[in-house]
Amino acid sequence: MNRISSGKQGELIAQKYLQQAGFSIIATNWRCEFAEVDIIALNKDEIVFFEVRSKSTKDFGTPAESITRRKRQKLICAAEQYLSENPEAPADWRIDFIGVEFLGSSHQLEHIPYAVTRDD
């Protein structure tokens, strides 16, 4: 599986997981000048921005370890821009991480709520 196909497959797995967990997906692959947000979803009265990372090899650490400080800052800027462009969105928001590791014919998913904070 190449990098692009594992990334798309990981995002589809994440979307299915979120829907089963009760999230309502608002947007996927939302872009702005700062970054792309993989998934934007609503959970009760909170908007959640998701960074999804997929890996098909154990080389170079886990998916969660691949998020740099610069990427975290870009995600915060993107979330703030989305909220300014969508004033009807809930005031409460957070940035979560979903990592999908492909293990042969199966996969393992890790969801980290509040993975990125405004202090990052």
MARRO-728358 format. One line per field, with one value per residue: residue number from 0; residue in three letters; x, y, z of N, C-alpha, C, O, CB in turn. Coordinates in steps of 0.2 Angstrom, whole numbers, plus 5000, padded with zeros to 4 digits. Glycine has a CB too. Example, Ala and Ser with C-alpha at 12.3 -4.5 7.8 and 13.67 -1.06 7.14 Angstrom:
marlo: 0; 1 $
firo: ALA; SER $
n.xx: 5066; 5064 $
n.yy: 4972; 4989 $
n.zz: 5039; 5035 $
ca.xx: 5062; 5068 $
ca.yy: 4978; 4995 $
ca.zz: 5039; 5036 $
c.xx: 5066; 5064 $
c.yy: 4984; 5000 $
c.zz: 5039; 5039 $
o.xx: 5071; 5067 $
o.yy: 4983; 5006 $
o.zz: 5042; 5040 $
cb.xx: 5057; 5070 $
cb.yy: 4978; 4997 $
cb.zz: 5045; 5029 $
This chain:
marlo: 0; 1; 2; 3; 4; 5; 6; 7; 8; 9; 10; 11; 12; 13; 14; 15; 16; 17; 18; 19; 20; 21; 22; 23; 24; 25; 26; 27; 28; 29; 30; 31; 32; 33; 34; 35; 36; 37; 38; 39; 40; 41; 42; 43; 44; 45; 46; 47; 48; 49; 50; 51; 52; 53; 54; 55; 56; 57; 58; 59; 60; 61; 62; 63; 64; 65; 66; 67; 68; 69; 70; 71; 72; 73; 74; 75; 76; 77; 78; 79; 80; 81; 82; 83; 84; 85; 86; 87; 88; 89; 90; 91; 92; 93; 94; 95; 96; 97; 98; 99; 100; 101; 102; 103; 104; 105; 106; 107; 108; 109; 110; 111; 112; 113; 114; 115; 116; 117; 118; 119 $
firo: MET; ASN; ARG; ILE; SER; SER; GLY; LYS; GLN; GLY; GLU; LEU; ILE; ALA; GLN; LYS; TYR; LEU; GLN; GLN; ALA; GLY; PHE; SER; ILE; ILE; ALA; THR; ASN; TRP; ARG; CYS; GLU; PHE; ALA; GLU; VAL; ASP; ILE; ILE; ALA; LEU; ASN; LYS; ASP; GLU; ILE; VAL; PHE; PHE; GLU; VAL; ARG; SER; LYS; SER; THR; LYS; ASP; PHE; GLY; THR; PRO; ALA; GLU; SER; ILE; THR; ARG; ARG; LYS; ARG; GLN; LYS; LEU; ILE; CYS; ALA; ALA; GLU; GLN; TYR; LEU; SER; GLU; ASN; PRO; GLU; ALA; PRO; ALA; ASP; TRP; ARG; ILE; ASP; PHE; ILE; GLY; VAL; GLU; PHE; LEU; GLY; SER; SER; HIS; GLN; LEU; GLU; HIS; ILE; PRO; TYR; ALA; VAL; THR; ARG; ASP; ASP $
n.xx: 5004; 5003; 5009; 4999; 4987; 4986; 4984; 4972; 4964; 4965; 4959; 4946; 4943; 4944; 4933; 4922; 4924; 4922; 4908; 4902; 4904; 4896; 4899; 4895; 4899; 4905; 4914; 4926; 4943; 4946; 4952; 4963; 4972; 4982; 4983; 4977; 4963; 4959; 4947; 4932; 4921; 4905; 4902; 4891; 4889; 4901; 4914; 4925; 4941; 4950; 4966; 4972; 4982; 4991; 4999; 5009; 5019; 5031; 5042; 5051; 5043; 5027; 5011; 5006; 5018; 5022; 5017; 5022; 5028; 5026; 5016; 5006; 5004; 4999; 4987; 4980; 4979; 4971; 4959; 4955; 4953; 4943; 4932; 4931; 4926; 4914; 4903; 4892; 4895; 4898; 4905; 4914; 4928; 4940; 4955; 4958; 4967; 4969; 4976; 4980; 4986; 4991; 4991; 4996; 4982; 4974; 4969; 4974; 4967; 4970; 4963; 4966; 4960; 4959; 4973; 4980; 4983; 4979; 4991; 5001 $
n.yy: 4994; 5011; 5027; 5037; 5030; 5023; 5034; 5039; 5028; 5027; 5039; 5036; 5025; 5031; 5040; 5032; 5026; 5037; 5041; 5029; 5031; 5042; 5054; 5068; 5071; 5085; 5091; 5086; 5085; 5099; 5114; 5128; 5143; 5140; 5126; 5109; 5102; 5086; 5080; 5087; 5088; 5086; 5085; 5082; 5097; 5103; 5107; 5097; 5096; 5085; 5077; 5065; 5052; 5039; 5024; 5011; 5004; 5000; 5007; 5022; 5026; 5029; 5033; 5045; 5050; 5057; 5070; 5086; 5100; 5112; 5108; 5106; 5119; 5125; 5118; 5123; 5137; 5134; 5129; 5140; 5149; 5142; 5143; 5157; 5159; 5152; 5157; 5152; 5140; 5129; 5137; 5130; 5120; 5108; 5100; 5084; 5069; 5055; 5040; 5028; 5012; 5001; 4983; 4971; 4962; 4969; 4982; 4995; 5007; 5022; 5035; 5050; 5062; 5080; 5081; 5091; 5107; 5124; 5130; 5124 $
n.zz: 5000; 4995; 5001; 4998; 4996; 5008; 5016; 5012; 5014; 5028; 5032; 5029; 5037; 5049; 5048; 5048; 5061; 5069; 5066; 5070; 5084; 5087; 5082; 5071; 5055; 5048; 5038; 5026; 5023; 5023; 5018; 5020; 5020; 5029; 5032; 5030; 5036; 5041; 5045; 5050; 5064; 5073; 5090; 5101; 5109; 5104; 5093; 5083; 5077; 5067; 5065; 5055; 5054; 5045; 5044; 5037; 5040; 5053; 5054; 5059; 5070; 5078; 5072; 5079; 5083; 5073; 5071; 5070; 5079; 5072; 5063; 5072; 5076; 5064; 5063; 5074; 5069; 5057; 5063; 5070; 5059; 5052; 5062; 5062; 5049; 5050; 5059; 5065; 5071; 5085; 5100; 5108; 5106; 5100; 5096; 5090; 5088; 5076; 5074; 5062; 5060; 5049; 5049; 5041; 5035; 5043; 5054; 5066; 5077; 5084; 5095; 5101; 5111; 5112; 5108; 5103; 5109; 5113; 5118; 5112 $
ca.xx: 5000; 5008; 5007; 4993; 4981; 4985; 4981; 4965; 4961; 4965; 4954; 4939; 4942; 4943; 4926; 4918; 4924; 4918; 4901; 4899; 4905; 4891; 4900; 4892; 4904; 4903; 4918; 4932; 4949; 4944; 4958; 4963; 4979; 4987; 4983; 4971; 4960; 4956; 4940; 4929; 4915; 4902; 4901; 4886; 4889; 4908; 4916; 4931; 4945; 4954; 4971; 4972; 4989; 4991; 5006; 5009; 5026; 5033; 5048; 5050; 5039; 5020; 5007; 5005; 5024; 5024; 5014; 5027; 5026; 5024; 5009; 5001; 5002; 4995; 4980; 4977; 4977; 4966; 4953; 4953; 4950; 4936; 4927; 4929; 4922; 4908; 4901; 4886; 4898; 4899; 4911; 4918; 4931; 4946; 4959; 4960; 4972; 4967; 4981; 4978; 4992; 4989; 4995; 4994; 4976; 4969; 4972; 4973; 4965; 4971; 4960; 4968; 4956; 4963; 4980; 4983; 4980; 4981; 4997; 5006 $
ca.yy: 5000; 5017; 5033; 5041; 5025; 5022; 5040; 5039; 5022; 5029; 5044; 5032; 5021; 5036; 5043; 5026; 5025; 5043; 5040; 5024; 5034; 5047; 5061; 5070; 5074; 5092; 5092; 5082; 5088; 5106; 5118; 5135; 5145; 5137; 5119; 5105; 5098; 5080; 5079; 5092; 5084; 5089; 5080; 5086; 5105; 5104; 5105; 5094; 5095; 5079; 5076; 5058; 5049; 5032; 5021; 5004; 5001; 5002; 5012; 5030; 5028; 5028; 5039; 5050; 5054; 5061; 5077; 5091; 5106; 5116; 5105; 5108; 5126; 5126; 5115; 5128; 5142; 5132; 5129; 5147; 5152; 5139; 5146; 5164; 5159; 5149; 5160; 5148; 5134; 5130; 5141; 5125; 5116; 5105; 5096; 5077; 5065; 5048; 5036; 5021; 5008; 4995; 4978; 4966; 4963; 4972; 4989; 4997; 5014; 5026; 5041; 5054; 5068; 5085; 5080; 5098; 5112; 5131; 5131; 5120 $
ca.zz: 5000; 4995; 5006; 4997; 4997; 5015; 5019; 5010; 5018; 5035; 5033; 5028; 5043; 5054; 5047; 5050; 5068; 5072; 5065; 5075; 5090; 5088; 5079; 5065; 5051; 5045; 5032; 5026; 5019; 5023; 5017; 5021; 5019; 5034; 5033; 5028; 5042; 5038; 5047; 5055; 5066; 5079; 5095; 5106; 5107; 5103; 5086; 5084; 5071; 5067; 5061; 5054; 5051; 5044; 5043; 5035; 5042; 5060; 5054; 5061; 5075; 5078; 5068; 5083; 5084; 5066; 5071; 5072; 5083; 5066; 5061; 5078; 5076; 5058; 5064; 5078; 5065; 5053; 5067; 5071; 5053; 5051; 5066; 5060; 5043; 5052; 5066; 5068; 5074; 5092; 5103; 5111; 5101; 5101; 5090; 5091; 5083; 5075; 5070; 5060; 5059; 5045; 5051; 5037; 5032; 5048; 5056; 5073; 5077; 5091; 5095; 5106; 5112; 5115; 5106; 5101; 5113; 5110; 5121; 5108 $
c.xx: 5005; 5005; 5001; 4987; 4981; 4983; 4974; 4961; 4960; 4960; 4947; 4938; 4941; 4936; 4921; 4918; 4921; 4911; 4898; 4900; 4900; 4893; 4897; 4897; 4902; 4907; 4924; 4937; 4947; 4951; 4957; 4970; 4984; 4988; 4977; 4969; 4957; 4949; 4937; 4922; 4912; 4901; 4897; 4887; 4897; 4910; 4923; 4935; 4950; 4960; 4972; 4979; 4989; 4998; 5005; 5015; 5027; 5039; 5046; 5045; 5031; 5017; 5007; 5012; 5026; 5021; 5020; 5024; 5023; 5017; 5004; 4999; 4998; 4988; 4977; 4974; 4971; 4959; 4951; 4950; 4943; 4931; 4926; 4925; 4915; 4905; 4895; 4889; 4899; 4905; 4916; 4921; 4937; 4949; 4961; 4964; 4969; 4973; 4979; 4985; 4989; 4994; 4993; 4987; 4971; 4972; 4971; 4972; 4967; 4968; 4963; 4964; 4961; 4971; 4984; 4980; 4983; 4988; 5003; 5010 $
c.yy: 5006; 5022; 5036; 5036; 5024; 5028; 5040; 5034; 5024; 5034; 5040; 5028; 5026; 5039; 5038; 5026; 5031; 5043; 5035; 5027; 5040; 5054; 5062; 5074; 5080; 5092; 5087; 5085; 5096; 5110; 5125; 5137; 5142; 5130; 5116; 5102; 5092; 5079; 5084; 5088; 5088; 5083; 5083; 5093; 5107; 5102; 5102; 5093; 5089; 5079; 5068; 5056; 5042; 5030; 5013; 5001; 5004; 5006; 5019; 5031; 5027; 5034; 5045; 5054; 5058; 5068; 5081; 5097; 5111; 5114; 5107; 5115; 5128; 5123; 5120; 5134; 5140; 5132; 5136; 5150; 5149; 5142; 5153; 5164; 5156; 5151; 5156; 5142; 5135; 5133; 5136; 5121; 5113; 5102; 5089; 5074; 5058; 5045; 5030; 5018; 5002; 4989; 4972; 4967; 4967; 4979; 4990; 5004; 5017; 5033; 5045; 5061; 5073; 5084; 5086; 5103; 5119; 5133; 5128; 5125 $
c.zz: 5000; 5000; 5005; 4998; 5004; 5019; 5018; 5014; 5025; 5037; 5033; 5034; 5049; 5054; 5050; 5058; 5071; 5071; 5070; 5082; 5092; 5085; 5073; 5061; 5047; 5038; 5032; 5021; 5018; 5023; 5018; 5019; 5023; 5034; 5030; 5035; 5039; 5039; 5052; 5057; 5072; 5084; 5101; 5104; 5106; 5096; 5087; 5077; 5072; 5062; 5061; 5051; 5051; 5042; 5041; 5037; 5050; 5060; 5056; 5066; 5074; 5074; 5073; 5084; 5078; 5066; 5074; 5076; 5077; 5064; 5066; 5077; 5070; 5059; 5069; 5073; 5060; 5057; 5068; 5065; 5051; 5055; 5064; 5054; 5044; 5059; 5069; 5071; 5081; 5094; 5106; 5105; 5103; 5095; 5093; 5086; 5082; 5071; 5068; 5057; 5055; 5047; 5047; 5034; 5037; 5050; 5064; 5073; 5084; 5090; 5102; 5106; 5114; 5113; 5105; 5105; 5111; 5113; 5116; 5103 $
o.xx: 5009; 5000; 4997; 4982; 4975; 4979; 4970; 4955; 4955; 4956; 4942; 4932; 4936; 4932; 4917; 4912; 4917; 4907; 4893; 4896; 4900; 4889; 4895; 4900; 4897; 4904; 4926; 4935; 4948; 4955; 4952; 4974; 4990; 4994; 4972; 4973; 4952; 4945; 4941; 4918; 4915; 4898; 4900; 4885; 4898; 4908; 4927; 4932; 4953; 4959; 4972; 4981; 4986; 5002; 5001; 5016; 5025; 5041; 5041; 5042; 5029; 5020; 5008; 5012; 5031; 5022; 5021; 5018; 5018; 5013; 4999; 4993; 4993; 4983; 4971; 4969; 4967; 4954; 4945; 4945; 4939; 4925; 4920; 4921; 4910; 4906; 4894; 4885; 4899; 4910; 4922; 4918; 4940; 4946; 4964; 4965; 4967; 4975; 4975; 4988; 4985; 5000; 4988; 4986; 4965; 4977; 4966; 4976; 4965; 4969; 4962; 4966; 4965; 4975; 4990; 4973; 4988; 4991; 5009; 5015 $
o.yy: 5007; 5021; 5037; 5038; 5023; 5027; 5042; 5035; 5022; 5033; 5042; 5028; 5024; 5040; 5040; 5025; 5030; 5044; 5036; 5024; 5043; 5058; 5057; 5079; 5079; 5094; 5085; 5089; 5098; 5109; 5128; 5133; 5142; 5128; 5119; 5099; 5092; 5077; 5085; 5087; 5092; 5078; 5087; 5095; 5113; 5097; 5105; 5091; 5089; 5081; 5065; 5059; 5038; 5034; 5010; 4995; 5009; 5009; 5021; 5037; 5024; 5039; 5051; 5060; 5061; 5071; 5081; 5098; 5115; 5118; 5109; 5117; 5132; 5126; 5121; 5137; 5144; 5134; 5137; 5154; 5152; 5144; 5155; 5169; 5156; 5147; 5156; 5138; 5141; 5133; 5137; 5118; 5115; 5101; 5089; 5077; 5055; 5048; 5026; 5020; 4998; 4990; 4968; 4972; 4968; 4981; 4987; 5008; 5013; 5037; 5042; 5066; 5072; 5086; 5087; 5104; 5120; 5138; 5130; 5123 $
o.zz: 5004; 5003; 5009; 5001; 5007; 5023; 5023; 5017; 5028; 5042; 5037; 5037; 5053; 5059; 5053; 5061; 5076; 5076; 5073; 5087; 5097; 5087; 5069; 5063; 5044; 5033; 5038; 5016; 5012; 5027; 5017; 5017; 5022; 5034; 5028; 5038; 5034; 5034; 5057; 5053; 5075; 5082; 5105; 5098; 5108; 5093; 5091; 5072; 5077; 5057; 5066; 5046; 5055; 5040; 5044; 5035; 5052; 5065; 5054; 5066; 5068; 5073; 5070; 5085; 5078; 5061; 5080; 5076; 5079; 5063; 5064; 5078; 5070; 5057; 5068; 5074; 5059; 5054; 5068; 5065; 5049; 5053; 5065; 5053; 5040; 5063; 5075; 5075; 5084; 5091; 5105; 5101; 5108; 5090; 5098; 5080; 5087; 5066; 5072; 5053; 5058; 5047; 5049; 5031; 5036; 5047; 5067; 5070; 5089; 5086; 5107; 5102; 5118; 5118; 5106; 5105; 5107; 5110; 5118; 5099 $
cb.xx: 4995; 5008; 5013; 4992; 4982; 4992; 4985; 4963; 4964; 4972; 4954; 4939; 4949; 4948; 4925; 4919; 4932; 4921; 4899; 4904; 4912; 4890; 4908; 4886; 4907; 4905; 4920; 4931; 4949; 4940; 4961; 4961; 4980; 4984; 4985; 4973; 4955; 4960; 4938; 4928; 4916; 4895; 4908; 4888; 4886; 4912; 4916; 4930; 4949; 4950; 4978; 4966; 4995; 4987; 5011; 5007; 5032; 5035; 5051; 5049; 5040; 5017; 5000; 5003; 5029; 5021; 5008; 5031; 5031; 5029; 5010; 5004; 5009; 4998; 4981; 4981; 4983; 4968; 4955; 4958; 4955; 4937; 4930; 4936; 4925; 4909; 4899; 4881; 4905; 4898; 4908; 4914; 4933; 4945; 4965; 4953; 4979; 4961; 4987; 4973; 4996; 4990; 4993; 4994; 4973; 4969; 4969; 4980; 4958; 4979; 4952; 4976; 4950; 4962; 4980; 4983; 4982; 4976; 4998; 5003 $
cb.yy: 5000; 5020; 5038; 5043; 5019; 5020; 5046; 5039; 5016; 5031; 5049; 5028; 5017; 5042; 5045; 5020; 5025; 5049; 5038; 5018; 5036; 5047; 5061; 5075; 5068; 5098; 5099; 5074; 5085; 5109; 5117; 5138; 5153; 5139; 5116; 5100; 5102; 5074; 5071; 5099; 5077; 5092; 5077; 5085; 5109; 5100; 5112; 5086; 5102; 5073; 5079; 5056; 5052; 5031; 5021; 5003; 5003; 4996; 5012; 5034; 5035; 5028; 5037; 5048; 5048; 5057; 5077; 5093; 5110; 5116; 5097; 5106; 5131; 5122; 5108; 5131; 5144; 5125; 5125; 5151; 5151; 5131; 5146; 5168; 5155; 5141; 5167; 5146; 5133; 5123; 5146; 5121; 5121; 5100; 5100; 5073; 5065; 5047; 5036; 5022; 5006; 4996; 4976; 4959; 4957; 4968; 4995; 4995; 5015; 5026; 5041; 5056; 5067; 5086; 5076; 5100; 5112; 5136; 5129; 5115 $
cb.zz: 5006; 4988; 5006; 4989; 4993; 5018; 5017; 5003; 5017; 5037; 5028; 5022; 5044; 5054; 5040; 5047; 5070; 5068; 5057; 5074; 5091; 5095; 5078; 5066; 5046; 5049; 5032; 5023; 5012; 5029; 5010; 5028; 5019; 5041; 5040; 5022; 5046; 5041; 5050; 5052; 5068; 5077; 5098; 5113; 5113; 5108; 5081; 5087; 5070; 5066; 5064; 5049; 5056; 5038; 5049; 5027; 5038; 5064; 5046; 5054; 5078; 5085; 5066; 5090; 5085; 5060; 5075; 5067; 5087; 5061; 5060; 5085; 5075; 5052; 5068; 5083; 5060; 5050; 5073; 5074; 5047; 5052; 5073; 5059; 5038; 5051; 5065; 5063; 5071; 5095; 5108; 5116; 5094; 5107; 5088; 5092; 5086; 5071; 5075; 5054; 5065; 5037; 5059; 5040; 5030; 5055; 5052; 5078; 5075; 5093; 5095; 5105; 5116; 5122; 5100; 5094; 5121; 5113; 5128; 5103 $
